[in-house]
Amino acid sequence: MDKRVQKPNERKERILTGEVVSTKMKDTIVVKISRYKKAPKYGKFLTRSERFKVHDAGNTAVLGEIVYIKETRPISKDKHLFSLARKLQFRPQILSKSLPKH
């Protein structure tokens, strides 16, 4: 029988989807990942979010863009995620803030 056994030092790759909230650093973006979670005590559903610093070589990401990120080896003190690809989708509330008002 051919069974796949995961080695102890290997971890399953985590690929997450999030929104770019900052592009002010060189080769780094800040991505906000929101999760919809049920509160154990009350049963109410809450939106919880985390912000991660992600490596983005060449600063290609745009503010408000939805990106895929994956876990990787530590790149610096705070960066341990890598930007994979971009979805062609924007969050309207961030776009409306950056557009000039007429």
C-alpha positions, 0 to 999 in steps of 0.5 A, spaced: 500 500 500 502 506 498 500 511 503 503 518 503 506 520 510 507 527 512 514 528 515 515 531 522 518 537 519 514 539 513 507 543 514 501 544 510 502 550 506 497 555 508 494 560 502 490 566 505 486 571 501 486 578 504 486 586 502 492 590 501 491 596 506 498 599 506 503 599 500 508 605 504 514 600 505 519 598 500 518 591 497 512 590 503 505 590 503 500 590 509 494 585 508 488 585 512 485 578 513 478 578 515 475 571 518 467 570 520 467 567 527 462 564 531 463 567 539 463 561 543 459 564 549 453 567 545 453 564 539 453 571 535 457 571 529 463 576 529 468 579 524 475 578 526 481 581 522 489 580 522 494 585 519 500 581 516 506 584 513 507 581 506 513 580 501 511 584 495 518 584 490 517 590 486 511 593 489 506 591 484 500 591 489 495 596 489 491 599 495 485 596 496 486 590 491 485 583 494 491 578 494 493 571 495 498 570 500 502 564 502 506 562 508 514 561 507 520 562 511 522 568 515 524 574 510 525 579 516 523 580 523 515 581 521 515 578 514 513 571 514 508 571 508 509 572 500 505 575 495 502 570 490 497 573 485 492 578 485 485 577 484 482 583 479 477 585 484 477 592 489 474 593 495 469 599 493 470 603 500 477 604 499 477 606 492 472 611 494 476 614 499 482 615 494 478 618 488 477 625 488 470 628 489 467 633 484 
